[in-house]
Amino acid sequence: MKTMSAKDAKNAFGLLLDTARAEPVSIEKHGRRVVVVLSVEEYERLVGERARSIEAASTVAARKKKGE
């Protein structure tokens, strides 16, 4: 994961966007990570994984409740 300071991200916003399309970019403020910028495709993949995990956990819980 690439890292940029908040100042550099502000001053080179186009570079931030281009870099984030290829890989997540961690933004630091005062030496501390505060946000991660990532592509829409990566965000949608992560949201989909989370939804599938929640669905799988719900299925397991329902089966346990039924005594399967």
N, CA, C and O atoms as a Tinker XYZ file with bonds, in Angstrom:
   272  protein
     1  N      0.848000   -1.172000    0.000000    73     2
     2  CA     0.000000    0.000000    0.000000    64     1     3
     3  C      0.894000    1.235000    0.000000    63     2     4     5
     4  O      1.824000    1.347000    0.799000    81     3
     5  N      0.600000    2.139000   -0.891000    73     3     6
     6  CA     1.336000    3.402000   -0.947000    64     5     7
     7  C      0.861000    4.308000    0.185000    63     6     8     9
     8  O     -0.244000    4.140000    0.701000    81     7
     9  N      1.690000    5.257000    0.562000    73     7    10
    10  CA     1.367000    6.218000    1.607000    64     9    11
    11  C      1.672000    7.621000    1.109000    63    10    12    13
    12  O      2.686000    7.846000    0.449000    81    11
    13  N      0.787000    8.568000    1.429000    73    11    14
    14  CA     0.991000    9.972000    1.096000    64    13    15
    15  C      0.626000   10.808000    2.317000    63    14    16    17
    16  O     -0.227000   10.419000    3.115000    81    15
    17  N      1.265000   11.934000    2.450000    73    15    18
    18  CA     0.839000   12.873000    3.482000    64    17    19
    19  C     -0.436000   13.567000    2.995000    63    18    20    21
    20  O     -0.709000   13.604000    1.795000    81    19
    21  N     -1.195000   14.104000    3.912000    73    19    22
    22  CA    -2.409000   14.835000    3.535000    64    21    23
    23  C     -2.058000   16.023000    2.648000    63    22    24    25
    24  O     -2.782000   16.341000    1.704000    81    23
    25  N     -0.962000   16.663000    2.953000    73    23    26
    26  CA    -0.518000   17.814000    2.151000    64    25    27
    27  C     -0.198000   17.384000    0.726000    63    26    28    29
    28  O     -0.620000   18.036000   -0.230000    81    27
    29  N      0.551000   16.283000    0.578000    73    27    30
    30  CA     0.882000   15.790000   -0.762000    64    29    31
    31  C     -0.373000   15.348000   -1.507000    63    30    32    33
    32  O     -0.493000   15.580000   -2.710000    81    31
    33  N     -1.305000   14.716000   -0.805000    73    31    34
    34  CA    -2.552000   14.279000   -1.434000    64    33    35
    35  C     -3.333000   15.480000   -1.956000    63    34    36    37
    36  O     -3.905000   15.431000   -3.045000    81    35
    37  N     -3.353000   16.547000   -1.182000    73    35    38
    38  CA    -4.038000   17.774000   -1.591000    64    37    39
    39  C     -3.359000   18.409000   -2.792000    63    38    40    41
    40  O     -4.022000   18.811000   -3.748000    81    39
    41  N     -2.035000   18.499000   -2.740000    73    39    42
    42  CA    -1.286000   19.172000   -3.800000    64    41    43
    43  C     -1.154000   18.341000   -5.074000    63    42    44    45
    44  O     -0.914000   18.890000   -6.150000    81    43
    45  N     -1.309000   17.031000   -4.961000    73    43    46
    46  CA    -1.182000   16.149000   -6.125000    64    45    47
    47  C     -2.403000   15.234000   -6.200000    63    46    48    49
    48  O     -2.285000   14.011000   -6.271000    81    47
    49  N     -3.580000   15.863000   -6.181000    73    47    50
    50  CA    -4.824000   15.090000   -6.126000    64    49    51
    51  C     -4.971000   14.154000   -7.322000    63    50    52    53
    52  O     -5.432000   13.023000   -7.167000    81    51
    53  N     -4.589000   14.607000   -8.500000    73    51    54
    54  CA    -4.654000   13.754000   -9.686000    64    53    55
    55  C     -3.793000   12.516000   -9.539000    63    54    56    57
    56  O     -4.206000   11.419000   -9.916000    81    55
    57  N     -2.593000   12.683000   -8.990000    73    55    58
    58  CA    -1.710000   11.544000   -8.745000    64    57    59
    59  C     -2.341000   10.591000   -7.724000    63    58    60    61
    60  O     -2.279000    9.372000   -7.882000    81    59
    61  N     -2.942000   11.153000   -6.688000    73    59    62
    62  CA    -3.633000   10.325000   -5.689000    64    61    63
    63  C     -4.700000    9.469000   -6.360000    63    62    64    65
    64  O     -4.775000    8.265000   -6.114000    81    63
    65  N     -5.522000   10.079000   -7.202000    73    63    66
    66  CA    -6.584000    9.332000   -7.890000    64    65    67
    67  C     -6.007000    8.244000   -8.789000    63    66    68    69
    68  O     -6.484000    7.110000   -8.776000    81    67
    69  N     -4.994000    8.580000   -9.562000    73    67    70
    70  CA    -4.383000    7.589000  -10.452000    64    69    71
    71  C     -3.774000    6.436000   -9.668000    63    70    72    73
    72  O     -3.912000    5.276000  -10.056000    81    71
    73  N     -3.108000    6.749000   -8.580000    73    71    74
    74  CA    -2.474000    5.711000   -7.761000    64    73    75
    75  C     -3.532000    4.832000   -7.097000    63    74    76    77
    76  O     -3.385000    3.611000   -7.049000    81    75
    77  N     -4.592000    5.446000   -6.589000    73    75    78
    78  CA    -5.647000    4.691000   -5.900000    64    77    79
    79  C     -6.392000    3.758000   -6.845000    63    78    80    81
    80  O     -6.954000    2.758000   -6.400000    81    79
    81  N     -6.407000    4.060000   -8.127000    73    79    82
    82  CA    -7.041000    3.155000   -9.090000    64    81    83
    83  C     -6.247000    1.865000   -9.222000    63    82    84    85
    84  O     -6.805000    0.826000   -9.576000    81    83
    85  N     -4.935000    1.920000   -8.938000    73    83    86
    86  CA    -4.075000    0.744000   -9.053000    64    85    87
    87  C     -3.941000   -0.007000   -7.735000    63    86    88    89
    88  O     -3.850000   -1.235000   -7.725000    81    87
    89  N     -3.929000    0.729000   -6.614000    73    87    90
    90  CA    -3.778000    0.106000   -5.291000    64    89    91
    91  C     -4.253000    1.098000   -4.232000    63    90    92    93
    92  O     -4.228000    2.306000   -4.467000    81    91
    93  N     -4.683000    0.605000   -3.072000    73    91    94
    94  CA    -5.096000    1.522000   -2.007000    64    93    95
    95  C     -3.958000    2.458000   -1.601000    63    94    96    97
    96  O     -2.786000    2.086000   -1.644000    81    95
    97  N     -4.323000    3.673000   -1.208000    73    95    98
    98  CA    -3.350000    4.675000   -0.774000    64    97    99
    99  C     -3.723000    5.135000    0.630000    63    98   100   101
   100  O     -4.836000    5.606000    0.867000    81    99
   101  N     -2.787000    4.994000    1.548000    73    99   102
   102  CA    -2.968000    5.454000    2.923000    64   101   103
   103  C     -2.578000    6.932000    2.990000    63   102   104   105
   104  O     -1.523000    7.331000    2.497000    81   103
   105  N     -3.453000    7.739000    3.614000    73   103   106
   106  CA    -3.169000    9.164000    3.771000    64   105   107
   107  C     -2.849000    9.422000    5.236000    63   106   108   109
   108  O     -3.603000    9.039000    6.130000    81   107
   109  N     -1.712000   10.082000    5.464000    73   107   110
   110  CA    -1.270000   10.383000    6.825000    64   109   111
   111  C     -1.389000   11.873000    7.120000    63   110   112   113
   112  O     -1.143000   12.719000    6.260000    81   111
   113  N     -1.767000   12.164000    8.343000    73   111   114
   114  CA    -1.797000   13.533000    8.834000    64   113   115
   115  C     -1.017000   13.543000   10.135000    63   114   116   117
   116  O     -1.331000   12.790000   11.057000    81   115
   117  N     -0.006000   14.389000   10.213000    73   115   118
   118  CA     0.887000   14.461000   11.380000    64   117   119
   119  C      1.497000   13.093000   11.702000    63   118   120   121
   120  O      1.665000   12.727000   12.865000    81   119
   121  N      1.828000   12.337000   10.623000    73   119   122
   122  CA     2.487000   11.050000   10.787000    64   121   123
   123  C      1.593000    9.904000   11.197000    63   122   124   125
   124  O      2.084000    8.814000   11.492000    81   123
   125  N      0.280000   10.127000   11.223000    73   123   126
   126  CA    -0.675000    9.094000   11.648000    64   125   127
   127  C     -1.639000    8.807000   10.501000    63   126   128   129
   128  O     -2.193000    9.733000    9.910000    81   127
   129  N     -1.843000    7.526000   10.185000    73   127   130
   130  CA    -2.785000    7.172000    9.118000    64   129   131
   131  C     -4.190000    7.589000    9.518000    63   130   132   133
   132  O     -4.645000    7.296000   10.624000    81   131
   133  N     -4.879000    8.279000    8.604000    73   131   134
   134  CA    -6.232000    8.746000    8.915000    64   133   135
   135  C     -7.282000    8.216000    7.949000    63   134   136   137
   136  O     -8.431000    8.024000    8.347000    81   135
   137  N     -6.925000    7.974000    6.696000    73   135   138
   138  CA    -7.870000    7.423000    5.729000    64   137   139
   139  C     -7.124000    6.556000    4.722000    63   138   140   141
   140  O     -5.902000    6.621000    4.590000    81   139
   141  N     -7.900000    5.748000    4.021000    73   139   142
   142  CA    -7.378000    4.978000    2.902000    64   141   143
   143  C     -8.269000    5.279000    1.707000    63   142   144   145
   144  O     -9.495000    5.209000    1.799000    81   143
   145  N     -7.645000    5.613000    0.589000    73   143   146
   146  CA    -8.368000    5.878000   -0.649000    64   145   147
   147  C     -8.203000    4.661000   -1.541000    63   146   148   149
   148  O     -7.087000    4.180000   -1.741000    81   147
   149  N     -9.321000    4.154000   -2.084000    73   147   150
   150  CA    -9.252000    2.990000   -2.948000    64   149   151
   151  C    -10.207000    3.132000   -4.114000    63   150   152   153
   152  O    -11.119000    3.959000   -4.094000    81   151
   153  N     -9.989000    2.322000   -5.122000    73   151   154
   154  CA   -10.806000    2.388000   -6.333000    64   153   155
   155  C    -12.228000    1.922000   -6.044000    63   154   156   157
   156  O    -12.482000    1.206000   -5.076000    81   155
   157  N    -13.139000    2.342000   -6.900000    73   155   158
   158  CA   -14.533000    1.911000   -6.789000    64   157   159
   159  C    -14.616000    0.394000   -6.917000    63   158   160   161
   160  O    -15.384000   -0.247000   -6.199000    81   159
   161  N    -13.840000   -0.177000   -7.815000    73   159   162
   162  CA   -13.864000   -1.633000   -8.012000    64   161   163
   163  C    -13.440000   -2.365000   -6.733000    63   162   164   165
   164  O    -14.064000   -3.355000   -6.351000    81   163
   165  N    -12.400000   -1.890000   -6.083000    73   163   166
   166  CA   -11.947000   -2.523000   -4.836000    64   165   167
   167  C    -12.976000   -2.347000   -3.731000    63   166   168   169
   168  O    -13.222000   -3.270000   -2.955000    81   167
   169  N    -13.575000   -1.171000   -3.656000    73   167   170
   170  CA   -14.620000   -0.922000   -2.658000    64   169   171
   171  C    -15.793000   -1.885000   -2.867000    63   170   172   173
   172  O    -16.270000   -2.505000   -1.917000    81   171
   173  N    -16.248000   -2.004000   -4.104000    73   171   174
   174  CA   -17.376000   -2.895000   -4.391000    64   173   175
   175  C    -17.030000   -4.344000   -4.093000    63   174   176   177
   176  O    -17.885000   -5.098000   -3.627000    81   175
   177  N    -15.789000   -4.747000   -4.355000    73   175   178
   178  CA   -15.361000   -6.110000   -4.033000    64   177   179
   179  C    -15.420000   -6.353000   -2.529000    63   178   180   181
   180  O    -15.908000   -7.390000   -2.080000    81   179
   181  N    -14.925000   -5.399000   -1.762000    73   179   182
   182  CA   -14.934000   -5.527000   -0.303000    64   181   183
   183  C    -16.356000   -5.549000    0.254000    63   182   184   185
   184  O    -16.658000   -6.335000    1.152000    81   183
   185  N    -17.220000   -4.699000   -0.270000    73   183   186
   186  CA   -18.614000   -4.676000    0.181000    64   185   187
   187  C    -19.295000   -5.998000   -0.157000    63   186   188   189
   188  O    -20.071000   -6.523000    0.642000    81   187
   189  N    -19.004000   -6.535000   -1.338000    73   187   190
   190  CA   -19.571000   -7.829000   -1.726000    64   189   191
   191  C    -19.097000   -8.949000   -0.830000    63   190   192   193
   192  O    -19.888000   -9.807000   -0.438000    81   191
   193  N    -17.820000   -8.956000   -0.498000    73   191   194
   194  CA   -17.281000   -9.973000    0.418000    64   193   195
   195  C    -17.967000   -9.885000    1.775000    63   194   196   197
   196  O    -18.325000  -10.903000    2.369000    81   195
   197  N    -18.143000   -8.669000    2.255000    73   195   198
   198  CA   -18.783000   -8.482000    3.561000    64   197   199
   199  C    -20.223000   -8.996000    3.531000    63   198   200   201
   200  O    -20.668000   -9.665000    4.464000    81   199
   201  N    -20.943000   -8.683000    2.466000    73   199   202
   202  CA   -22.329000   -9.132000    2.348000    64   201   203
   203  C    -22.395000  -10.655000    2.304000    63   202   204   205
   204  O    -23.262000  -11.259000    2.937000    81   203
   205  N    -21.470000  -11.284000    1.550000    73   203   206
   206  CA   -21.463000  -12.746000    1.483000    64   205   207
   207  C    -21.130000  -13.358000    2.849000    63   206   208   209
   208  O    -21.703000  -14.382000    3.219000    81   207
   209  N    -20.221000  -12.747000    3.590000    73   207   210
   210  CA   -19.871000  -13.250000    4.922000    64   209   211
   211  C    -21.050000  -13.156000    5.871000    63   210   212   213
   212  O    -21.314000  -14.081000    6.638000    81   211
   213  N    -21.754000  -12.044000    5.819000    73   211   214
   214  CA   -22.932000  -11.867000    6.679000    64   213   215
   215  C    -24.008000  -12.883000    6.311000    63   214   216   217
   216  O    -24.637000  -13.472000    7.190000    81   215
   217  N    -24.217000  -13.086000    5.019000    73   215   218
   218  CA   -25.215000  -14.055000    4.560000    64   217   219
   219  C    -24.847000  -15.468000    5.017000    63   218   220   221
   220  O    -25.708000  -16.225000    5.464000    81   219
   221  N    -23.563000  -15.817000    4.903000    73   219   222
   222  CA   -23.115000  -17.146000    5.325000    64   221   223
   223  C    -23.299000  -17.328000    6.832000    63   222   224   225
   224  O    -23.722000  -18.396000    7.277000    81   223
   225  N    -22.990000  -16.308000    7.613000    73   223   226
   226  CA   -23.153000  -16.389000    9.065000    64   225   227
   227  C    -24.629000  -16.530000    9.424000    63   226   228   229
   228  O    -24.975000  -17.268000   10.347000    81   227
   229  N    -25.489000  -15.836000    8.709000    73   227   230
   230  CA   -26.930000  -15.940000    8.958000    64   229   231
   231  C    -27.440000  -17.343000    8.649000    63   230   232   233
   232  O    -28.276000  -17.882000    9.374000    81   231
   233  N    -26.929000  -17.929000    7.567000    73   231   234
   234  CA   -27.325000  -19.287000    7.191000    64   233   235
   235  C    -26.892000  -20.285000    8.250000    63   234   236   237
   236  O    -27.665000  -21.167000    8.622000    81   235
   237  N    -25.673000  -20.159000    8.736000    73   235   238
   238  CA   -25.175000  -21.052000    9.793000    64   237   239
   239  C    -26.019000  -20.907000   11.050000    63   238   240   241
   240  O    -26.403000  -21.904000   11.661000    81   239
   241  N    -26.313000  -19.662000   11.441000    73   239   242
   242  CA   -27.117000  -19.429000   12.635000    64   241   243
   243  C    -28.509000  -20.017000   12.482000    63   242   244   245
   244  O    -29.042000  -20.589000   13.432000    81   243
   245  N    -29.108000  -19.887000   11.302000    73   243   246
   246  CA   -30.454000  -20.424000   11.073000    64   245   247
   247  C    -30.435000  -21.946000   11.148000    63   246   248   249
   248  O    -31.359000  -22.550000   11.693000    81   247
   249  N    -29.393000  -22.569000   10.605000    73   247   250
   250  CA   -29.287000  -24.021000   10.653000    64   249   251
   251  C    -29.125000  -24.507000   12.093000    63   250   252   253
   252  O    -29.722000  -25.510000   12.482000    81   251
   253  N    -28.323000  -23.803000   12.878000    73   251   254
   254  CA   -28.133000  -24.182000   14.280000    64   253   255
   255  C    -29.439000  -24.061000   15.041000    63   254   256   257
   256  O    -29.757000  -24.903000   15.882000    81   255
   257  N    -30.188000  -23.026000   14.750000    73   255   258
   258  CA   -31.467000  -22.811000   15.432000    64   257   259
   259  C    -32.439000  -23.934000   15.113000    63   258   260   261
   260  O    -33.223000  -24.335000   15.974000    81   259
   261  N    -32.399000  -24.454000   13.877000    73   259   262
   262  CA   -33.269000  -25.548000   13.466000    64   261   263
   263  C    -32.774000  -26.900000   13.982000    63   262   264   265
   264  O    -33.507000  -27.889000   13.957000    81   263
   265  N    -31.530000  -26.932000   14.448000    73   263   266
   266  CA   -30.963000  -28.163000   14.971000    64   265   267
   267  C    -30.322000  -29.032000   13.925000    63   266   268   269
   268  O    -30.158000  -30.235000   14.127000    81   267
   269  N    -29.953000  -28.435000   12.798000    73   267   270
   270  CA   -29.308000  -29.214000   11.727000    64   269   271
   271  C    -27.855000  -29.455000   12.028000    63   270   272
   272  O    -27.158000  -30.093000   11.238000    81   271
